[in-house]
Structures are given as C-alpha cells and as structure tokens.
C-alpha cells in the first residue's frame, strides 16, 4: 500500500468511526475531496512546477500523510483525544489545501 492510499484509508476510517465527532467526519470528508483532487491533478500532468518544486511539494505532502496516519494510530490507541484529533485533521486539511489552492475554486 502506498502512503497516499494508506492515508485515504485512514480518512475513510475516521469518517466511518462511530466515536469520532461530527467535525472530525466533516474534516475527513474534506480530506477525501482534497486527496481525490490532488491525485487527479498529478495524473493530468498539467503542472507549471519545476522538477525541484514538484519534489518539495510531494515531500511536504508525504509528511502530512505520514502525520495523519500516526495521529489516527494514536487516537485508536487512546493516546490522542477526540479534540486533538480534530485539531490534527484541521492542520492536515489546511496543509494539503495550501498545495492545491485551485481546489477551492473548482
């Protein structure tokens, strides 16, 4: 499983978990939409970024995805509260949205 597909699975788990707050479900939904947009944008090959800029973008995204998976494991283990999970999801969505501001206009 790739990092991206693993994070997609985490977003689905958050959305379907009966113990997460409604806000966490909303943020997971936004994350799913951003994930889909990012994958379509990358697959289209339409980028104005240089190779170095693209590499930096992908590395930053992978770090966000790794953090999301780690946060979910911490939540499942009881080491992260529901409020903290929401804060981490907000940071994930905000961070990912910074990489795809055009998503907000589509």
Secondary structure, 3 states (H helix, E strand, C coil): CCHHHHHHHHHHHHHHCCCCCHHHHHHHHHHHHHHHHHHHHHHHCCCCCCHHHHHHHHHHHHHHHHHHHHHHHHHHCCCCCHHHHHHHHHHHHHHHHHHCHHHHHC
